[in-house]
Amino acid sequence: MLNRLQESDIKLLRVFYAVASCNGFTAAEPVLRMQRPNISAAIKKLEERLDLVLCHRGRGGFQMTKEGEVVFQETKRIFNAFDNFVFNLKSLHDDYSGHITLVLMAGLPLSMHLAVSKAVKSTMKKFDDIHVNIQTRLYNEVEHVALSGECHLVVSTYDMVKPESVTFHPVGLNVEGRLYCSPTHVLAKYRDTELPDNVNIEDYPAIGISGLSSANYIEDESRLAIQTFSDSFDASMSAIMTGEYVGLLPDYMAKEQGAALGLVPIANGSLFNFSHELFVMNGKNTRLNPVLRHCIKELSYFIAESQK
């Protein structure tokens, strides 16, 4: 079993990373500039080094094992951190080239994704030899990736106590939301009216979001009866649409996706309103060179413009 990484192991991990990212050996050939037999041999050697089966290949196509998924995620972290190291090292010599990693909170609206694409295009146009790796993370992971050095910048809402180790750049935009249910839920009939005095919101199971501040589930003397949690607003919306739960959702999600599903804002949207500020974030150890400063400025500008 592997006890320490050698240079040859790094090369094998890069092959596996490319194969896993491309979801197959054939698709990875042009990326790696290697032929399939050589790729297969490299994966087999890596499996021997790790004493693990990383993937199945055969008539059913390429499929990673559970162990392979773990190795893939850890490999992604290693290479992201290494790319960030190289990028920061180059910037010390006023060489602004290489890869930067931008993480977006999962579930952001299409308008913000389009704004991010404009900001990235602007950054790549200003700095000729810059490539941007855009990834998504769940809400409860964004603080960790900003701190860990896995990425340079994070675009996310944030409603918890802000850690001193993360720098927050306000975009000037708040994400508004409230309590929703499905059209089949018993509370859907109170779409346009307040809840009667004999209807207690605490009697209805609710779904929460992992990482979201518990203050979001308390309003005056009422508290949502959280029975289970999801890892994103998208997953929460799916649970809400079962008709078994009520839950908090951003208004943009209810408008863009929920309209077709008939999502209902309970009590005319007056219950458990929230307003989460949107930020561009970076860890205090991230060196904000001209590339990243320009990217932050462009992200702030285009995201704000997208909401007008």
C-alpha positions in Angstrom: 0.0 0.0 0.0 1.2 3.5 -0.8 2.8 5.3 2.2 4.3 8.3 0.5 3.9 10.0 -2.9 6.6 9.7 -5.5 6.9 11.7 -8.7 5.8 8.6 -10.6 2.6 8.4 -8.4 1.8 12.0 -9.3 1.9 11.1 -13.0 -0.4 8.1 -12.4 -2.8 10.2 -10.4 -3.0 12.8 -13.3 -3.9 10.0 -15.7 -6.6 8.8 -13.3 -7.8 12.4 -12.7 -8.2 12.9 -16.5 -10.0 9.6 -17.0 -12.4 10.3 -14.1 -13.0 13.8 -15.3 -13.7 12.7 -18.8 -15.8 9.7 -17.6 -13.9 7.2 -19.7 -10.7 6.0 -21.2 -11.5 6.9 -24.8 -12.6 10.4 -24.0 -9.4 11.0 -22.0 -7.1 10.0 -24.9 -6.9 13.5 -26.6 -6.6 15.2 -23.1 -3.7 13.0 -22.0 -2.3 12.5 -25.6 -2.0 8.9 -24.7 -3.4 5.7 -26.4 -5.9 3.6 -24.5 -3.6 0.7 -23.8 -1.1 3.0 -22.1 -3.9 4.7 -20.1 -5.2 1.4 -19.0 -1.7 0.3 -17.9 -1.3 3.5 -15.9 -4.6 3.0 -14.1 -3.7 -0.6 -13.3 -0.4 0.4 -11.9 -2.0 3.1 -9.8 -4.5 0.6 -8.4 -1.6 -1.7 -7.5 0.2 1.2 -5.8 -2.9 2.1 -3.8 -4.1 -1.5 -3.3 -7.5 -0.4 -4.4 -9.9 -1.0 -7.3 -10.6 2.5 -8.7 -12.9 1.8 -11.6 -14.7 -0.9 -13.6 -14.3 -1.0 -17.3 -16.0 -3.4 -19.7 -19.1 -3.7 -21.7 -21.1 -1.6 -19.2 -18.7 1.3 -19.8 -16.5 3.2 -17.4 -17.7 3.3 -13.8 -15.8 4.5 -10.7 -15.9 2.5 -7.5 -16.7 4.1 -4.1 -13.0 4.0 -3.4 -12.3 5.6 -6.8 -14.7 8.4 -6.0 -12.8 9.2 -2.8 -9.4 9.1 -4.6 -10.8 11.3 -7.4 -12.0 14.0 -4.9 -8.8 13.9 -3.0 -6.8 14.1 -6.2 -8.8 17.1 -7.3 -7.9 18.8 -4.0 -4.2 18.0 -4.5 -4.1 19.3 -8.0 -6.2 22.4 -7.3 -3.8 23.3 -4.4 -0.8 22.6 -6.6 -2.1 24.8 -9.4 -2.8 27.6 -6.9 0.7 27.3 -5.5 2.2 27.6 -9.0 -0.1 30.5 -9.9 0.9 32.4 -6.7 4.6 31.6 -7.1 4.5 33.0 -10.7 2.7 36.2 -9.5 5.7 36.9 -7.1 7.7 37.3 -10.3 4.9 39.4 -11.9 4.1 36.5 -14.2 0.3 36.4 -14.3 -0.3 33.2 -16.2 -1.6 29.8 -15.3 -4.9 28.4 -13.8 -7.2 30.0 -11.3 -10.0 28.1 -9.6 -13.4 29.8 -9.1 -16.0 28.0 -7.0 -19.7 28.8 -7.3 -22.3 27.9 -4.7 -24.6 25.2 -6.1 -28.0 26.4 -7.1 -27.2 29.9 -8.1 -29.7 31.3 -10.8 -28.9 31.2 -14.5 -28.6 35.0 -14.5 -25.7 34.8 -12.1 -24.0 32.0 -14.1 -24.2 34.2 -17.2 -22.7 37.1 -15.2 -19.9 34.9 -14.0 -19.1 33.9 -17.6 -18.9 37.6 -18.6 -16.5 38.3 -15.7 -14.3 35.3 -16.6 -14.2 36.3 -20.2 -13.2 39.8 -19.2 -10.4 38.5 -17.0 -9.1 36.1 -19.6 -9.2 38.9 -22.2 -7.2 41.2 -20.0 -4.6 38.5 -19.0 -3.8 36.5 -22.1 -2.4 33.4 -20.5 -4.9 32.8 -17.8 -7.3 29.8 -17.7 -10.2 29.6 -15.3 -11.4 26.4 -13.7 -15.0 26.8 -12.6 -16.4 24.4 -10.0 -19.5 24.2 -7.8 -19.8 23.3 -4.1 -22.6 22.8 -1.7 -23.6 25.6 0.7 -22.0 23.9 3.7 -18.7 23.4 1.8 -18.0 27.0 0.6 -16.2 28.2 3.7 -14.0 25.1 3.8 -12.9 25.5 0.1 -12.1 29.2 0.7 -10.0 28.3 3.7 -8.3 25.2 2.4 -6.5 26.7 -0.6 -8.4 24.4 -3.0 -9.5 27.5 -4.9 -8.8 31.2 -5.3 -12.3 32.7 -5.2 -15.7 31.6 -4.1 -19.1 33.2 -5.1 -21.7 32.4 -2.5 -24.3 33.7 -0.1 -23.2 33.6 3.6 -25.4 34.1 6.6 -23.3 32.7 9.4 -20.7 34.4 11.7 -17.9 35.4 9.3 -14.6 33.8 10.2 -11.5 36.1 10.4 -9.6 33.8 8.1 -11.9 34.6 5.2 -12.1 37.9 3.3 -15.6 38.8 2.2 -16.0 41.2 -0.8 -19.7 42.3 -0.9 -21.4 42.2 -4.3 -24.1 44.6 -3.3 -26.8 42.0 -3.8 -29.0 40.1 -1.3 -30.7 36.8 -2.1 -34.3 36.9 -0.9 -36.4 33.9 0.0 -39.2 32.5 2.1 -41.2 29.4 3.0 -42.7 27.3 0.2 -44.7 24.1 -0.1 -46.0 22.0 -3.0 -49.4 22.6 -4.6 -50.5 19.2 -3.0 -49.5 20.2 0.5 -52.4 21.0 3.0 -50.9 24.5 3.5 -51.1 25.3 -0.2 -54.7 26.6 0.3 -53.2 29.5 2.3 -51.3 30.8 -0.6 -53.0 34.2 -0.6 -54.0 34.5 3.1 -52.5 34.4 6.5 -52.5 31.2 8.4 -55.6 30.9 10.7 -55.0 31.0 14.5 -55.7 27.3 14.8 -53.0 26.4 12.2 -49.5 26.0 13.8 -46.6 25.9 11.4 -44.7 23.7 13.9 -47.2 20.9 13.3 -45.9 20.4 9.7 -42.6 18.7 8.9 -40.0 20.9 7.3 -36.7 20.3 5.5 -33.6 22.2 6.3 -30.3 23.0 4.5 -27.1 21.7 5.9 -24.9 24.6 7.0 -27.6 27.2 7.0 -27.8 29.1 10.3 -30.5 27.9 12.6 -31.7 31.5 13.0 -33.4 31.0 9.6 -35.8 28.5 11.1 -37.0 30.8 13.9 -39.5 33.6 13.5 -40.9 35.4 16.5 -42.5 32.7 18.6 -42.6 30.1 15.8 -40.0 27.6 14.8 -40.0 25.3 11.8 -40.2 21.6 12.6 -37.1 20.4 10.9 -37.3 16.7 10.4 -34.6 16.1 7.8 -31.8 18.0 5.9 -30.7 18.3 2.3 -27.3 19.5 1.1 -28.6 22.1 -1.4 -31.6 24.2 -2.3 -32.1 22.1 -5.4 -32.4 18.9 -3.3 -34.6 20.7 -0.8 -37.0 21.7 -3.7 -37.3 18.1 -4.7 -38.2 17.1 -1.1 -40.7 20.0 -1.0 -42.4 18.8 -4.2 -43.1 15.4 -2.5 -45.8 17.2 -0.6 -44.5 15.9 2.6 -42.4 18.9 3.7 -42.4 22.7 3.8 -39.0 24.4 3.3 -37.1 27.6 2.7 -36.2 28.4 -0.9 -34.6 31.5 -2.7 -37.2 33.4 -4.6 -35.1 33.1 -7.8 -35.4 29.3 -7.6 -39.2 29.4 -7.1 -39.4 31.8 -10.1 -37.0 30.1 -12.5 -37.8 26.4 -11.7 -40.7 26.3 -9.3 -43.1 28.1 -11.5 -43.6 25.1 -13.7 -43.9 22.9 -10.7 -46.4 25.1 -9.0 -44.5 25.9 -5.9 -46.6 27.8 -3.4 -45.3 30.6 -1.1 -47.1 29.9 2.2 -49.3 32.8 3.6 -48.6 35.0 0.6 -44.8 34.6 1.2 -44.9 36.3 4.6 -43.5 33.5 6.6 -39.8 32.9 7.5 -38.5 35.5 5.0 -34.7 35.5 4.7 -32.2 37.8 3.1 -28.7 36.4 2.5 -25.9 38.7 1.3 -23.9 37.5 -1.7 -20.1 37.7 -1.5 -17.0 36.9 -3.5 -14.8 35.2 -0.8 -11.2 34.2 -0.5 -9.0 32.7 2.2 -6.6 35.2 3.9 -3.7 33.1 2.6 -4.7 33.7 -1.0 -2.5 36.4 -2.5 -4.8 38.9 -4.3 -2.6 39.7 -7.3 -3.9 41.9 -10.2 -5.6 38.9 -11.9 -7.7 38.1 -8.9 -8.4 41.7 -8.0 -9.7 42.3 -11.6 -11.8 39.1 -11.4 -13.4 40.2 -8.1 -14.2 43.6 -9.6 -15.7 42.1 -12.7 -17.7 39.5 -10.8 -19.1 42.2 -8.6 -20.0 44.4 -11.5 -21.6 41.8 -13.8 -23.5 40.0 -11.0 -25.0 43.4 -9.8 -25.9 44.3 -13.5 -27.6 40.9 -14.0 -30.2 41.7 -11.3 -31.3 45.1 -12.7 
